[in-house]
Amino acid sequence: MGIMSFLLPADLEPETIRELERACISGGPDGMPWPTEVKVQPGLLTARRAVDESGSLVVPWSIDGAGRLLSATATLIEREQPYQFLVELARGKVHQLRTQSAEWQAGGLQMPADLTQQIREASVGFSRVVTKPPSEEAGREAQDVLAQGYRAAEHLVLEYIEQMFQARHLRQPRLDTTQGCILGAIELTSEHKDILLQTCNSVCLDLSWKDVEPTEANYRWDAYDACLDWATEQGLTVTAGPLIDFSSSHLPEWLWLW
């Protein structure tokens, strides 16, 4: 049975400990999570699986300025000696950041100088942390490096989005991507309509049997007709369905009599 253990910071809050119990080990080429038995003791997290192979610890963890996010280590081997929890989270984030930036640069991403500097600072910061003996100070520095990595990763993603949209707009000034939402049997207020027109170019009418036929043989299409008429007038693409959704929230109450 595969076991990995991690030395945790001292004096964790009870809420943080409860969140750590949701951790798991992921592995394989697709990074799928494995069923994992997690035990959190003072200063130690132990993850146990029914297989013996390397993997990554995936765990909820609070990041300064960003809240609680799902963080992951790099791929680790199973061993008796425990890993330093914060150091491995920092290693995982810096590794992900450097790998993703290299992959996108190979695909044509132009790296701004300030983003390159951010990635370099996170990498140098990790190289300092990983060479220090375990201590509270080293843990705090690893937490800082982890936060640096997340900030740089956010910058990287936003830069990628901006450049990819610019490239697409050169080929196609107005993107034909469909952006929409599902509308139920509701009356659209003027505020709803304004928001929809600002953000969407399509709508889907959710034909809930419960709303269409609230009592047997009594059909109500008025709300859907009003939405359809308004969306058509605005030039929005309209789809509808499914015709019958067998989930309990969409079935009319009278159906249970049958």
C-alpha positions as a Markdown table, in Angstrom:
| # | Residue | x | y | z |
|---|---|---|---|---|
| 1 | Met | 0.0 | 0.0 | 0.0 |
| 2 | Gly | 1.4 | 3.4 | -1.1 |
| 3 | Ile | 2.1 | 6.0 | 1.7 |
| 4 | Met | 3.3 | 9.6 | 1.5 |
| 5 | Ser | 3.7 | 11.8 | 4.5 |
| 6 | Phe | 4.2 | 15.6 | 4.9 |
| 7 | Leu | 5.4 | 17.7 | 7.7 |
| 8 | Leu | 2.8 | 20.5 | 8.3 |
| 9 | Pro | 3.3 | 23.9 | 9.8 |
| 10 | Ala | 2.7 | 24.1 | 13.5 |
| 11 | Asp | -0.5 | 25.4 | 15.1 |
| 12 | Leu | -2.9 | 25.1 | 12.2 |
| 13 | Glu | -6.4 | 26.4 | 12.6 |
| 14 | Pro | -9.1 | 23.7 | 13.0 |
| 15 | Glu | -10.8 | 24.8 | 9.8 |
| 16 | Thr | -7.5 | 24.4 | 7.9 |
| 17 | Ile | -7.1 | 20.9 | 9.3 |
| 18 | Arg | -10.6 | 20.0 | 8.1 |
| 19 | Glu | -9.8 | 21.2 | 4.7 |
| 20 | Leu | -6.5 | 19.2 | 4.6 |
| 21 | Glu | -8.6 | 16.1 | 5.2 |
| 22 | Arg | -10.0 | 16.6 | 1.6 |
| 23 | Ala | -6.5 | 16.1 | 0.1 |
| 24 | Cys | -5.8 | 13.3 | -2.4 |
| 25 | Ile | -3.0 | 11.8 | -4.5 |
| 26 | Ser | -3.3 | 12.2 | -8.3 |
| 27 | Gly | -1.2 | 10.5 | -10.9 |
| 28 | Gly | -0.9 | 9.0 | -14.3 |
| 29 | Pro | -0.6 | 10.9 | -17.6 |
| 30 | Asp | -4.0 | 12.6 | -17.1 |
| 31 | Gly | -3.5 | 13.5 | -13.5 |
| 32 | Met | -6.5 | 11.6 | -12.2 |
| 33 | Pro | -7.2 | 11.6 | -8.5 |
| 34 | Trp | -6.9 | 8.3 | -6.7 |
| 35 | Pro | -9.1 | 7.2 | -3.8 |
| 36 | Thr | -6.9 | 8.4 | -0.9 |
| 37 | Glu | -7.1 | 7.8 | 2.9 |
| 38 | Val | -5.9 | 11.0 | 4.5 |
| 39 | Lys | -5.0 | 11.3 | 8.2 |
| 40 | Val | -4.0 | 14.7 | 9.7 |
| 41 | Gln | -2.2 | 14.7 | 13.0 |
| 42 | Pro | -0.4 | 17.6 | 14.8 |
| 43 | Gly | 2.4 | 18.5 | 12.4 |
| 44 | Leu | 1.9 | 15.6 | 10.0 |
| 45 | Leu | -0.3 | 14.7 | 7.0 |
| 46 | Thr | -0.4 | 11.1 | 5.8 |
| 47 | Ala | -1.9 | 10.0 | 2.5 |
| 48 | Arg | -2.4 | 6.3 | 1.9 |
| 49 | Arg | -3.5 | 4.6 | -1.4 |
| 50 | Ala | -4.1 | 1.0 | -2.5 |
| 51 | Val | -1.4 | 1.3 | -5.2 |
| 52 | Asp | 2.4 | 1.7 | -5.0 |
| 53 | Glu | 3.5 | 4.4 | -7.4 |
| 54 | Ser | 4.5 | 8.0 | -7.6 |
| 55 | Gly | 2.0 | 10.8 | -7.6 |
| 56 | Ser | 1.2 | 14.4 | -6.6 |
| 57 | Leu | -0.5 | 15.6 | -3.5 |
| 58 | Val | -3.5 | 17.8 | -4.3 |
| 59 | Val | -4.8 | 19.8 | -1.4 |
| 60 | Pro | -6.9 | 23.0 | -0.5 |
| 61 | Trp | -4.5 | 25.6 | 0.8 |
| 62 | Ser | -4.8 | 29.3 | 1.6 |
| 63 | Ile | -2.8 | 31.7 | -0.6 |
| 64 | Asp | -2.2 | 35.3 | 0.5 |
| 65 | Gly | -4.3 | 37.7 | -1.4 |
| 66 | Ala | -6.2 | 34.9 | -3.3 |
| 67 | Gly | -8.1 | 32.9 | -0.7 |
| 68 | Arg | -8.2 | 29.1 | -0.5 |
| 69 | Leu | -7.1 | 27.4 | -3.8 |
| 70 | Leu | -6.4 | 23.9 | -4.9 |
| 71 | Ser | -2.6 | 23.5 | -4.8 |
| 72 | Ala | -0.5 | 20.5 | -5.8 |
| 73 | Thr | 3.0 | 19.3 | -5.4 |
| 74 | Ala | 5.2 | 18.0 | -8.3 |
| 75 | Thr | 5.3 | 14.3 | -8.8 |
| 76 | Leu | 6.8 | 12.6 | -5.7 |
| 77 | Ile | 8.0 | 9.1 | -5.0 |
| 78 | Glu | 6.7 | 7.1 | -2.1 |
| 79 | Arg | 9.2 | 7.0 | 0.8 |
| 80 | Glu | 9.4 | 6.6 | 4.6 |
| 81 | Gln | 11.0 | 10.0 | 5.1 |
| 82 | Pro | 8.3 | 12.8 | 5.2 |
| 83 | Tyr | 8.3 | 15.7 | 2.8 |
| 84 | Gln | 8.2 | 19.3 | 3.8 |
| 85 | Phe | 4.6 | 20.3 | 3.0 |
| 86 | Leu | 5.1 | 24.0 | 2.1 |
| 87 | Val | 8.3 | 23.4 | 0.2 |
| 88 | Glu | 6.7 | 20.8 | -1.9 |
| 89 | Leu | 3.7 | 23.0 | -2.7 |
| 90 | Ala | 6.1 | 25.7 | -3.7 |
| 91 | Arg | 8.0 | 23.3 | -5.9 |
| 92 | Gly | 4.9 | 22.1 | -7.5 |
| 93 | Lys | 3.7 | 25.6 | -8.4 |
| 94 | Val | 7.0 | 26.8 | -9.7 |
| 95 | His | 7.4 | 23.7 | -11.8 |
| 96 | Gln | 3.8 | 24.1 | -13.2 |
| 97 | Leu | 4.5 | 27.8 | -13.9 |
| 98 | Arg | 7.8 | 27.2 | -15.7 |
| 99 | Thr | 6.5 | 24.3 | -17.7 |
| 100 | Gln | 3.4 | 26.1 | -18.8 |
| 101 | Ser | 5.2 | 29.3 | -19.8 |
| 102 | Ala | 7.7 | 27.3 | -21.8 |
| 103 | Glu | 4.9 | 25.4 | -23.6 |
| 104 | Trp | 3.1 | 28.6 | -24.5 |
| 105 | Gln | 6.2 | 30.3 | -25.6 |
| 106 | Ala | 6.9 | 27.4 | -28.0 |
| 107 | Gly | 3.4 | 28.0 | -29.4 |
| 108 | Gly | 4.2 | 31.7 | -30.1 |
| 109 | Leu | 3.5 | 33.5 | -26.8 |
| 110 | Gln | 5.5 | 36.7 | -26.5 |
| 111 | Met | 6.7 | 37.0 | -22.9 |
| 112 | Pro | 6.7 | 40.6 | -21.4 |
| 113 | Ala | 9.8 | 41.5 | -19.5 |
| 114 | Asp | 8.0 | 42.0 | -16.2 |
| 115 | Leu | 6.4 | 38.5 | -16.4 |
| 116 | Thr | 9.8 | 36.9 | -17.2 |
| 117 | Gln | 11.1 | 38.7 | -14.1 |
| 118 | Gln | 8.2 | 37.4 | -12.0 |
| 119 | Ile | 8.9 | 33.8 | -13.0 |
| 120 | Arg | 12.6 | 34.2 | -12.4 |
| 121 | Glu | 12.0 | 35.7 | -8.9 |
| 122 | Ala | 9.7 | 32.7 | -8.0 |
| 123 | Ser | 12.3 | 30.3 | -9.3 |
| 124 | Val | 15.2 | 31.9 | -7.4 |
| 125 | Gly | 13.1 | 32.2 | -4.3 |
| 126 | Phe | 12.4 | 28.5 | -4.4 |
| 127 | Ser | 16.1 | 27.6 | -5.0 |
| 128 | Arg | 16.8 | 29.5 | -1.7 |
| 129 | Val | 14.0 | 27.8 | 0.2 |
| 130 | Val | 14.8 | 24.3 | -0.9 |
| 131 | Thr | 18.4 | 24.5 | 0.3 |
| 132 | Lys | 17.5 | 25.6 | 3.8 |
| 133 | Pro | 17.1 | 23.2 | 6.7 |
| 134 | Pro | 13.5 | 22.8 | 7.9 |
| 135 | Ser | 12.4 | 25.6 | 10.2 |
| 136 | Glu | 9.5 | 28.0 | 10.7 |
| 137 | Glu | 11.3 | 30.6 | 8.8 |
| 138 | Ala | 11.9 | 28.3 | 5.8 |
| 139 | Gly | 8.1 | 27.5 | 5.9 |
| 140 | Arg | 7.2 | 31.1 | 5.8 |
| 141 | Glu | 9.5 | 31.7 | 2.9 |
| 142 | Ala | 8.1 | 28.7 | 1.0 |
| 143 | Gln | 4.6 | 30.2 | 1.6 |
| 144 | Asp | 5.8 | 33.5 | 0.1 |
| 145 | Val | 7.3 | 31.6 | -2.9 |
| 146 | Leu | 3.9 | 29.8 | -3.4 |
| 147 | Ala | 2.1 | 33.1 | -3.4 |
| 148 | Gln | 4.6 | 34.5 | -5.9 |
| 149 | Gly | 4.0 | 31.5 | -8.1 |
| 150 | Tyr | 0.3 | 32.1 | -8.1 |
| 151 | Arg | 0.6 | 35.8 | -8.9 |
| 152 | Ala | 3.0 | 35.0 | -11.8 |
| 153 | Ala | 0.6 | 32.2 | -13.0 |
| 154 | Glu | -2.3 | 34.6 | -13.0 |
| 155 | His | -0.2 | 37.2 | -15.0 |
| 156 | Leu | 0.8 | 34.4 | -17.4 |
| 157 | Val | -2.8 | 33.3 | -18.1 |
| 158 | Leu | -4.1 | 36.8 | -18.6 |
| 159 | Glu | -1.2 | 37.5 | -21.0 |
| 160 | Tyr | -1.9 | 34.3 | -22.9 |
| 161 | Ile | -5.7 | 35.2 | -23.2 |
| 162 | Glu | -4.9 | 38.7 | -24.4 |
| 163 | Gln | -2.4 | 37.6 | -27.1 |
| 164 | Met | -4.6 | 34.7 | -28.3 |
| 165 | Phe | -7.6 | 37.0 | -28.7 |
| 166 | Gln | -5.5 | 39.6 | -30.6 |
| 167 | Ala | -4.3 | 36.8 | -32.9 |
| 168 | Arg | -7.9 | 35.6 | -33.5 |
| 169 | His | -9.2 | 39.1 | -34.1 |
| 170 | Leu | -6.6 | 39.6 | -36.9 |
| 171 | Arg | -8.1 | 36.6 | -38.7 |
| 172 | Gln | -11.7 | 37.4 | -37.7 |
| 173 | Pro | -12.6 | 40.9 | -36.4 |
| 174 | Arg | -15.9 | 39.6 | -34.9 |
| 175 | Leu | -15.6 | 36.2 | -33.2 |
| 176 | Asp | -18.4 | 33.8 | -34.0 |
| 177 | Thr | -18.1 | 32.0 | -30.7 |
| 178 | Thr | -21.4 | 31.4 | -29.0 |
| 179 | Gln | -21.8 | 32.8 | -25.6 |
| 180 | Gly | -25.1 | 32.2 | -23.9 |
| 181 | Cys | -27.1 | 31.2 | -20.8 |
| 182 | Ile | -30.1 | 29.0 | -20.0 |
| 183 | Leu | -33.4 | 30.8 | -19.3 |
| 184 | Gly | -36.3 | 29.2 | -17.4 |
| 185 | Ala | -39.9 | 30.2 | -17.2 |
| 186 | Ile | -39.2 | 33.6 | -15.8 |
| 187 | Glu | -40.2 | 37.2 | -16.6 |
| 188 | Leu | -37.2 | 39.1 | -17.9 |
| 189 | Thr | -36.8 | 42.5 | -16.2 |
| 190 | Ser | -35.2 | 45.4 | -18.1 |
| 191 | Glu | -32.1 | 44.8 | -15.9 |
| 192 | His | -31.9 | 41.2 | -16.9 |
| 193 | Lys | -32.3 | 42.1 | -20.6 |
| 194 | Asp | -29.5 | 44.7 | -20.4 |
| 195 | Ile | -27.1 | 42.2 | -18.7 |
| 196 | Leu | -27.9 | 39.5 | -21.3 |
| 197 | Leu | -27.3 | 41.8 | -24.2 |
| 198 | Gln | -24.0 | 42.9 | -22.8 |
| 199 | Thr | -22.7 | 39.4 | -22.3 |
| 200 | Cys | -24.5 | 36.9 | -24.5 |
| 201 | Asn | -25.2 | 36.4 | -28.2 |
| 202 | Ser | -27.4 | 33.3 | -27.6 |
| 203 | Val | -29.9 | 31.9 | -25.1 |
| 204 | Cys | -31.3 | 28.5 | -24.4 |
| 205 | Leu | -34.9 | 28.0 | -23.3 |
| 206 | Asp | -35.0 | 25.4 | -20.5 |
| 207 | Leu | -38.3 | 23.6 | -21.3 |
| 208 | Ser | -39.0 | 22.3 | -17.8 |
| 209 | Trp | -42.0 | 19.9 | -17.8 |
| 210 | Lys | -42.9 | 21.1 | -14.3 |
| 211 | Asp | -43.3 | 24.7 | -15.6 |
| 212 | Val | -44.8 | 23.9 | -19.0 |
| 213 | Glu | -47.5 | 21.6 | -17.5 |
| 214 | Pro | -47.9 | 22.5 | -13.8 |
| 215 | Thr | -51.2 | 20.6 | -13.6 |
| 216 | Glu | -52.2 | 17.7 | -15.9 |
| 217 | Ala | -53.4 | 18.9 | -19.4 |
| 218 | Asn | -52.9 | 22.6 | -18.3 |
| 219 | Tyr | -50.1 | 24.0 | -20.4 |
| 220 | Arg | -48.4 | 27.3 | -19.8 |
| 221 | Trp | -46.1 | 28.6 | -22.6 |
| 222 | Asp | -46.5 | 32.3 | -22.0 |
| 223 | Ala | -43.2 | 32.9 | -20.2 |
| 224 | Tyr | -41.2 | 30.9 | -22.8 |
| 225 | Asp | -43.0 | 32.7 | -25.7 |
| 226 | Ala | -42.1 | 36.1 | -24.2 |
| 227 | Cys | -38.5 | 35.1 | -23.9 |
| 228 | Leu | -38.4 | 33.7 | -27.4 |
| 229 | Asp | -40.0 | 36.8 | -28.9 |
| 230 | Trp | -37.6 | 39.1 | -27.1 |
| 231 | Ala | -34.5 | 37.1 | -28.0 |
| 232 | Thr | -35.6 | 36.9 | -31.7 |
| 233 | Glu | -36.1 | 40.7 | -31.8 |
| 234 | Gln | -32.6 | 41.2 | -30.4 |
| 235 | Gly | -31.1 | 38.9 | -33.0 |
| 236 | Leu | -29.9 | 36.3 | -30.5 |
| 237 | Thr | -29.4 | 32.7 | -31.4 |
| 238 | Val | -32.1 | 30.6 | -29.7 |
| 239 | Thr | -32.1 | 26.9 | -28.8 |
| 240 | Ala | -34.4 | 25.0 | -26.5 |
| 241 | Gly | -34.6 | 21.8 | -24.6 |
| 242 | Pro | -34.2 | 19.1 | -23.6 |
| 243 | Leu | -37.9 | 18.4 | -24.3 |
| 244 | Ile | -38.1 | 16.0 | -21.3 |
| 245 | Asp | -35.6 | 16.2 | -18.4 |
| 246 | Phe | -36.2 | 13.3 | -16.0 |
| 247 | Ser | -34.4 | 14.8 | -13.1 |
| 248 | Ser | -36.8 | 15.2 | -10.1 |
| 249 | Ser | -36.6 | 19.0 | -10.1 |
| 250 | His | -38.0 | 19.2 | -13.6 |
| 251 | Leu | -40.9 | 16.7 | -13.3 |
| 252 | Pro | -44.4 | 18.0 | -12.3 |
| 253 | Glu | -45.8 | 16.9 | -9.0 |
| 254 | Trp | -48.9 | 15.4 | -10.5 |
| 255 | Leu | -46.8 | 12.9 | -12.5 |
| 256 | Trp | -46.2 | 10.9 | -9.3 |
| 257 | Leu | -49.9 | 10.0 | -9.1 |
| 258 | Trp | -49.3 | 7.9 | -12.2 |
